[in-house]
Amino acid sequence: MSAGSGKHHRGARAFAFLLLLVAGVAFLAPFAWMISTSLKPLNETMSLPPRWLPSVPQWRNYPAAIAGMGHFWRYTANTLFLCGMNVCGTVASSALAAYGFARIEWRGRDKVFLVLLATMMIPYPVIMVPIFGLFKHLGWIGSFKPLWVPAFFAGAFNVFLLRQFFLGLPKYISEAARIDGCSEFQTFLWVILPLCKPALLVVALFQFMYTWNDFLAPLIYLARQDNYTLALGLQSFQSQNGGTAWHYLMAASTLVVLPVIFLFFFTQRSFIEGIAATGGKN
Amino acid sequence: MTRGEWRDCRNGLLFISPWIAGFLVLCLYPVITSVYYSMCDYSVLSPAVFTGATNYRDLFTDAIFWKALYNTAFFAAFSIPLGVFISLSLAILLNFDLPGRGIFRTVFFLPSLVPMVCLAVLWQWMLNGELGLINNALKPLLHLLNSLFGSHLYPPNWLADARFAKWGIIFTGLWGVGNAVVIYLAGLQEVPRHLYESAELDGAGFWSKTAHITLPIISPVIYFNVIISLIGSFQVFAVPYVMTGGGDGPDRSLLFIATYLYQNAFDYWNMGYACAIGVVLFFMVVALTYVATKLSERHIHYSGK
């Protein structure tokens, strides 16, 4: 089902393939450059013209970068803790809210949903200061709470995404459950949720990536270095080593990217389908 | 209301109650207080003192704010069209159904997974004036141009040169267009096959099919992406912040609105002023979204209408 299949001249298809190949190489080059640099001794990172392969791969750059970052394993544990809390909170609260917007008909529902859509337009920096003030008032600054408690209050984007999936399930499923004596919450928990596992996985994945990548919020709220996340730890490592130890910086960057890439390869299907579903077809 | 309606209403509200609580506490309250603080002298450490329009008046005459505004507009004005062009082109190429299509899609998508901080560190190295990959790839190209036309072009020291620093950030962002490629490709695959077939019977070639069938049909997807990029590009913060080591670049060439807001809030504890910047940022995002919607209304094709 594609625009081109079979109908184009051989030459046009070959040209398209050539373009894809060039673009593909260009998109992969930075990854190759990152890994190649991470395995070079310091003097080879400065050789001109640059060489793609290190004369002898320096695997010990990796332990050196881990040691240089200070509390690497603490950062990893902190990040995983925050990812876990955020994923649980988001999936639970967004699924509840999405069910309320998709599977129950109540007066004013669609108007309230418009409000939810409108909140997606508010840039985080705009509300950052009052939220900081609020958490300061609660005495949460420097703790992890500002970085995971909000996840339990259903983010608009995830509600929007799950609502789309919930709307796609036929109405009679809920009616059958009701006839069998299910309450609304039982229908939600035992009937609808199991049917939406792929969608829940997509939301969980997106939230995991978001938390793993987040920089601004940890920068604002985390003060002590042993509380840092990986993103924050990498940034502080970079600001200590900026402009010199590129082999260590690239090794550290590789370590922070790799888990995300692994996760992607194991969940590729849901990922790609999830991204495609965000495409605003309505 | 009947008993059933009443029950549905209660249940509906119960189900969305996490969102309602979040909306009230983490959205509505901050927006209202942000507007109030923007009219105050406020440092978090001591209570806010109402000062009326002072912050806005100061903003209007603050050359640094205008610089941040200019930098942000520059970034958006180039990175959005370039991003749409590149991601749409790649999606159209992928839609040719060539061998290795799945692999190419993965290759284009992978960079969009890279965390912002890694992205910044990696591209700082890519754009290094002397040792970076970009300039070492440019050198032979410019050398060729120079010998052909007798020009004196040389690769710039991207992030250290106020004239080129923003282009460095734009290129960094373009590496992450893979998200949009996946979205466009999904849109392209939903274009009904028969439209192409009847166009081919009329002798339409690739360009004419692209212009008259493909683009009109996926125009809602393009519009959606432009809006998302618009909102995103007005918040650009992490990449320039990390690349400049927490600063704003040579001659403030990498000072963006979000950077200036952050500096005022958390470097100078000038929270009232930061909120005023936030309010202006918010109205700009709303206004630009409105303009984009109006501009696109004539060109967007919604099937079924």
Boltz contact constraints between the chains, C-beta under 6 A:
constraints:
  - contact:
      token1: [A, 1]
      token2: [B, 189]
      max_distance: 6.0
  - contact:
      token1: [A, 1]
      token2: [B, 193]
      max_distance: 6.0
  - contact:
      token1: [A, 2]
      token2: [B, 95]
      max_distance: 6.0
  - contact:
      token1: [A, 2]
      token2: [B, 97]
      max_distance: 6.0
  - contact:
      token1: [A, 3]
      token2: [B, 95]
      max_distance: 6.0
  - contact:
      token1: [A, 3]
      token2: [B, 196]
      max_distance: 6.0
  - contact:
      token1: [A, 4]
      token2: [B, 96]
      max_distance: 6.0
  - contact:
      token1: [A, 4]
      token2: [B, 97]
      max_distance: 6.0
  - contact:
      token1: [A, 5]
      token2: [B, 97]
      max_distance: 6.0
  - contact:
      token1: [A, 16]
      token2: [B, 93]
      max_distance: 6.0
  - contact:
      token1: [A, 16]
      token2: [B, 96]
      max_distance: 6.0
  - contact:
      token1: [A, 17]
      token2: [B, 98]
      max_distance: 6.0
  - contact:
      token1: [A, 19]
      token2: [B, 93]
      max_distance: 6.0
  - contact:
      token1: [A, 20]
      token2: [B, 93]
      max_distance: 6.0
  - contact:
      token1: [A, 20]
      token2: [B, 104]
      max_distance: 6.0
  - contact:
      token1: [A, 24]
      token2: [B, 104]
      max_distance: 6.0
  - contact:
      token1: [A, 24]
      token2: [B, 107]
      max_distance: 6.0
  - contact:
      token1: [A, 27]
      token2: [B, 107]
      max_distance: 6.0
  - contact:
      token1: [A, 27]
      token2: [B, 108]
      max_distance: 6.0
  - contact:
      token1: [A, 28]
      token2: [B, 107]
      max_distance: 6.0
  - contact:
      token1: [A, 30]
      token2: [B, 122]
      max_distance: 6.0
  - contact:
      token1: [A, 30]
      token2: [B, 126]
      max_distance: 6.0
  - contact:
      token1: [A, 33]
      token2: [B, 133]
      max_distance: 6.0
  - contact:
      token1: [A, 34]
      token2: [B, 122]
      max_distance: 6.0
  - contact:
      token1: [A, 49]
      token2: [B, 136]
      max_distance: 6.0
  - contact:
      token1: [A, 50]
      token2: [B, 136]
      max_distance: 6.0
  - contact:
      token1: [A, 93]
      token2: [B, 18]
      max_distance: 6.0
  - contact:
      token1: [A, 96]
      token2: [B, 15]
      max_distance: 6.0
  - contact:
      token1: [A, 96]
      token2: [B, 18]
      max_distance: 6.0
  - contact:
      token1: [A, 97]
      token2: [B, 16]
      max_distance: 6.0
  - contact:
      token1: [A, 97]
      token2: [B, 18]
      max_distance: 6.0
  - contact:
      token1: [A, 97]
      token2: [B, 19]
      max_distance: 6.0
  - contact:
      token1: [A, 99]
      token2: [B, 15]
      max_distance: 6.0
  - contact:
      token1: [A, 100]
      token2: [B, 12]
      max_distance: 6.0
  - contact:
      token1: [A, 100]
      token2: [B, 15]
      max_distance: 6.0
  - contact:
      token1: [A, 100]
      token2: [B, 16]
      max_distance: 6.0
  - contact:
      token1: [A, 104]
      token2: [B, 8]
      max_distance: 6.0
  - contact:
      token1: [A, 104]
      token2: [B, 11]
      max_distance: 6.0
  - contact:
      token1: [A, 104]
      token2: [B, 12]
      max_distance: 6.0
  - contact:
      token1: [A, 105]
      token2: [B, 8]
      max_distance: 6.0
  - contact:
      token1: [A, 106]
      token2: [B, 8]
      max_distance: 6.0
  - contact:
      token1: [A, 106]
      token2: [B, 9]
      max_distance: 6.0
  - contact:
      token1: [A, 106]
      token2: [B, 12]
      max_distance: 6.0
  - contact:
      token1: [A, 107]
      token2: [B, 9]
      max_distance: 6.0
  - contact:
      token1: [A, 119]
      token2: [B, 27]
      max_distance: 6.0
  - contact:
      token1: [A, 123]
      token2: [B, 235]
      max_distance: 6.0
  - contact:
      token1: [A, 123]
      token2: [B, 281]
      max_distance: 6.0
  - contact:
      token1: [A, 123]
      token2: [B, 285]
      max_distance: 6.0
  - contact:
      token1: [A, 125]
      token2: [B, 235]
      max_distance: 6.0
  - contact:
      token1: [A, 125]
      token2: [B, 258]
      max_distance: 6.0
  - contact:
      token1: [A, 125]
      token2: [B, 261]
      max_distance: 6.0
  - contact:
      token1: [A, 125]
      token2: [B, 278]
      max_distance: 6.0
  - contact:
      token1: [A, 126]
      token2: [B, 278]
      max_distance: 6.0
  - contact:
      token1: [A, 126]
      token2: [B, 281]
      max_distance: 6.0
  - contact:
      token1: [A, 126]
      token2: [B, 282]
      max_distance: 6.0
  - contact:
      token1: [A, 127]
      token2: [B, 30]
      max_distance: 6.0
  - contact:
      token1: [A, 129]
      token2: [B, 265]
      max_distance: 6.0
  - contact:
      token1: [A, 129]
      token2: [B, 271]
      max_distance: 6.0
  - contact:
      token1: [A, 129]
      token2: [B, 274]
      max_distance: 6.0
  - contact:
      token1: [A, 129]
      token2: [B, 275]
      max_distance: 6.0
  - contact:
      token1: [A, 130]
      token2: [B, 30]
      max_distance: 6.0
  - contact:
      token1: [A, 130]
      token2: [B, 33]
      max_distance: 6.0
  - contact:
      token1: [A, 130]
      token2: [B, 34]
      max_distance: 6.0
  - contact:
      token1: [A, 131]
      token2: [B, 30]
      max_distance: 6.0
  - contact:
      token1: [A, 133]
      token2: [B, 44]
      max_distance: 6.0
  - contact:
      token1: [A, 150]
      token2: [B, 26]
      max_distance: 6.0
  - contact:
      token1: [A, 153]
      token2: [B, 18]
      max_distance: 6.0
  - contact:
      token1: [A, 153]
      token2: [B, 21]
      max_distance: 6.0
  - contact:
      token1: [A, 153]
      token2: [B, 22]
      max_distance: 6.0
  - contact:
      token1: [A, 154]
      token2: [B, 18]
      max_distance: 6.0
  - contact:
      token1: [A, 154]
      token2: [B, 19]
      max_distance: 6.0
  - contact:
      token1: [A, 154]
      token2: [B, 22]
      max_distance: 6.0
  - contact:
      token1: [A, 184]
      token2: [B, 11]
      max_distance: 6.0
  - contact:
      token1: [A, 213]
      token2: [B, 115]
      max_distance: 6.0
  - contact:
      token1: [A, 213]
      token2: [B, 116]
      max_distance: 6.0
  - contact:
      token1: [A, 215]
      token2: [B, 116]
      max_distance: 6.0
  - contact:
      token1: [A, 215]
      token2: [B, 117]
      max_distance: 6.0
  - contact:
      token1: [A, 215]
      token2: [B, 238]
      max_distance: 6.0
  - contact:
      token1: [A, 216]
      token2: [B, 237]
      max_distance: 6.0
  - contact:
      token1: [A, 231]
      token2: [B, 115]
      max_distance: 6.0
  - contact:
      token1: [A, 231]
      token2: [B, 117]
      max_distance: 6.0
  - contact:
      token1: [A, 234]
      token2: [B, 117]
      max_distance: 6.0
  - contact:
      token1: [A, 235]
      token2: [B, 117]
      max_distance: 6.0
  - contact:
      token1: [A, 235]
      token2: [B, 242]
      max_distance: 6.0
  - contact:
      token1: [A, 238]
      token2: [B, 121]
      max_distance: 6.0
  - contact:
      token1: [A, 239]
      token2: [B, 245]
      max_distance: 6.0
  - contact:
      token1: [A, 242]
      token2: [B, 245]
      max_distance: 6.0
  - contact:
      token1: [A, 246]
      token2: [B, 125]
      max_distance: 6.0
  - contact:
      token1: [A, 249]
      token2: [B, 121]
      max_distance: 6.0
  - contact:
      token1: [A, 253]
      token2: [B, 118]
      max_distance: 6.0
  - contact:
      token1: [A, 253]
      token2: [B, 121]
      max_distance: 6.0
  - contact:
      token1: [A, 253]
      token2: [B, 122]
      max_distance: 6.0
  - contact:
      token1: [A, 256]
      token2: [B, 118]
      max_distance: 6.0
  - contact:
      token1: [A, 257]
      token2: [B, 114]
      max_distance: 6.0
  - contact:
      token1: [A, 257]
      token2: [B, 118]
      max_distance: 6.0
  - contact:
      token1: [A, 260]
      token2: [B, 113]
      max_distance: 6.0
  - contact:
      token1: [A, 264]
      token2: [B, 113]
      max_distance: 6.0
  - contact:
      token1: [A, 272]
      token2: [B, 182]
      max_distance: 6.0
  - contact:
      token1: [A, 275]
      token2: [B, 182]
      max_distance: 6.0
  - contact:
      token1: [A, 276]
      token2: [B, 182]
      max_distance: 6.0
  - contact:
      token1: [A, 276]
      token2: [B, 186]
      max_distance: 6.0
  - contact:
      token1: [A, 279]
      token2: [B, 183]
      max_distance: 6.0
  - contact:
      token1: [A, 279]
      token2: [B, 186]
      max_distance: 6.0
  - contact:
      token1: [A, 279]
      token2: [B, 187]
      max_distance: 6.0
  - contact:
      token1: [A, 279]
      token2: [B, 221]
      max_distance: 6.0
  - contact:
      token1: [A, 280]
      token2: [B, 224]
      max_distance: 6.0
